[in-house]
Each structure stands twice: as structure tokens, then as C-alpha cells.
Amino acid sequence: MTKAIFFDRDGTLINEPNDDAVSTWEEYIERPDLSALKQLADRGYLLYIITNQDALADGRLTEDFYRETNERLLQTFAELEIPIAGIYTCPHTESDGCTCIKPKTGLIDQAIAGRDIDLANSFVVGDRVTDVLLGQAVEAKTIFLQTSRHTLDEGIASTYVCDTLTQAVEKILAQ
């Protein structure tokens, strides 16, 4: 079985602006330690990006700009020689009743369809409680990436809490 890491996008791989929607190039800022993820790929982990983008549904973000930011992010990963197995996006709001908005498991279900993934030894990494709850729902380990914007709610426990992607990679590789 293959192990995987499921990364949230905004707030985890790129900075998240105050309105929660990366909708301009000025707001698109990649985390400075993305290169640390190469160690995970080199150890055989499949790397996925899973992201809620409700700004697509409410008009704060256009599909074209969202696609362009994903292309830029994938180009950065290619330059760093970090393969990304896929990007899975929920374009809905909570009121849409979809099965893919985190913490529902639809994005991970899509990502692992037809693959032999060892979820118990995989990780969900993100900066929101919904990322931790998603990891718990699929019985994966979780890493809450602390930012100044989001904190863990009382009573919700993550396997690890880290300040940087580099620290998250260290925790994963120590398994």
C-alpha cells in the first residue's frame, strides 16, 4: 500500500488573505518552505492538494484565475522536482449540500479512487479545523499548520501541530 499526504492549498501551500480568497496575483504568495515537500516525494509518498474554494461559488474568485494559480503552483512544484498526484477542488458552499466540502470526505475519496492508499499511515495537512476533522474522518493522521488566522477549537486534537511546512515534513518522516 502507498502512503499519501493530502495538503490544503490556501493557508498551507500559499498564504491566505483576510477575505479567504486568493483572487489577485498580489495575494498569491507561496510558502517559502515548499521545497521541504521533496523529501516526502523522495520517500515514496503520493502528494495531493485538496481545497475548498467556496469563493468560486459566491463570485469572489473566477474559475480562470483559480486555474491559473493552480498552474503556477504546479509549475513551482515541477521546478522543485516535486510530483503532485492531483489537485481536488470543492467549488461549493456549505449550503450546497455537496459531499466534497471539507470536512466531508469526497475530495479524498476522489483522490484515492482506484489506488491502494494506506490511509492509516497517511496525513492530512492544513491550517483549519476542517482539515483536522477530514483527516479524522478518513482515519488518517493530521497536522494542523498554525497560522495567525486560524486556531484549533477546544476539544479538537490534531496528531501534530506545526508552525511551518518544514516542521510538518520532519514529523511525517519521523513516523
N, C-alpha and C positions, 0 to 999 in steps of 0.2 A: 504494500500500500504506500501511496505517496502522501507526504505531508504538504500542507499548504498554509500560506499566510494571506489573510484577507484584510487589505488595508482600506480604510476610509480614505476619501480624497481630500475634501476641503477641511482644513484644520489639522490634517495629519500629514499629507504629502505636499500640500500647498497651504499657504496661510488663508485664513477665513476672515473676510471683512466683517464689520459690525452688523451689516444687514443680512449676513449669512449667505450671500450670493456673489460669487466671483463673476462679475458682469462687465468688467473693463480690463484692459491689459495692465492698467496701473494697479489693479487689485490682484493680478496674477503674480504671486511671489512663491517660488518653490522653496521648500525647506532646505536649508544649507547642508544637511547631512543625508540627502538621498543616496549618496554613494555607498553608505553603510549597508544598504539592502543587497548589494552584490554578494556579500558574504552568505546571505540566505540562499540565493540562487546557486551559488557555488557548492552549497551543502545539499542541493537537490530539492529544496522547497519550490513548489509552484507559487508564484506571486500573482495575486489578483487585486483589482481595485473594485470596491463595491461602494456605491454612493447614492444617497438620497439627494435628489435635485428638484425639490418642490418649487423652486424658482422657475423651472420650465413650465410648470402648470399655471403659476399665477402671473407670468409675464415679466418677472424681474430679470429673466435670462432667456436669450434666444437659443434655439437649437443650433444655429450656425456657430455662434460664439462658443457654446459649450463644446461642440465637436472640435473646434479649433484649439481650445485649451487642452483637450484630451490629446490631440495630435502633438501639441508642443510638449506635453508631459511625456508622452511615449517617445518622442524624439530625444528628450533628455535621458530617459532610461536606456535607449538604444546607444547613445553616445557613451554612457557609463557601462555598457555591456551587461545590462540587467534585463533579462527577458520578463515580460509581463504576459501572463497566460490569458488575460482578458480584463475588460472593463465592463462592469454590470451596473446599470443605472436604473433607479426608480424615479420616473418623472412625475410622480403623483403627489397629491397632498393626502394627509391622514383621512380626510373626509371622503376621498375617492373609494375607499374600501378595497384597495388592491392587496395582493399577497406579497408584494415585493418591498414595501416601505419598511425600513429597519425600525423596530427590532423583529419584524416578521422575517421568515427565513427564505423568502422567494429568491433573493439575489444569490445567496449561497447555493440554493437548490439548482438554479440555472447554471452557476459556475461549475458545479461538480457533476452535472448530469453526464452519464456515460464514462465517468472517470472513477478510479478506485482510490478515493481520498480517505485518509486516516484522520477523521475529524477530531478524535480524542487527543491526537498529538499535533494538531494544527492550532493556529492562533487567529483571533480577530483583533486587529489593532485600530484604535480610533480615539477620538477626542470627546466623544459624547456618551452619555449613559446608554443611548440606544445601541451603540456598538458593543458595549459590555453585555447588554441584555441579549443581543443577537448571538454573540459567542456562547452565552449560557444556553440559549435555546437550541443550538446545534451541538451542544456538549463539547465545544472547543475551549481551549484556554484563551484568556483575554488579557490584553494590555490596554490600560487606559492611559492615553497620552495627555498629560496635564498641560493645559494652556491657561492663559489669563482669562479666557472667555467661558470655560466650562469646568465644572467640578462634579465629582461623583456625589450622587444623592445619598443621604444617610440610609444605611441598610443595604446598599448595593455594593458588592465586593467584586473587584477585578482580581484576576490571578496575580497581575503585577500592575504597578503604577510607575510610569516613567516620565521624565521631563523631555527627552529627546528620542529621535529615531535610533540614534546610536546606542543609547541605553536599552531600548527595546530589543534591538538585534542582539546585544550581549545577553539579555535574559533568555531569548529564544535559543541561542546557541549553547547556553549552559544546560539545556534540557538533556 
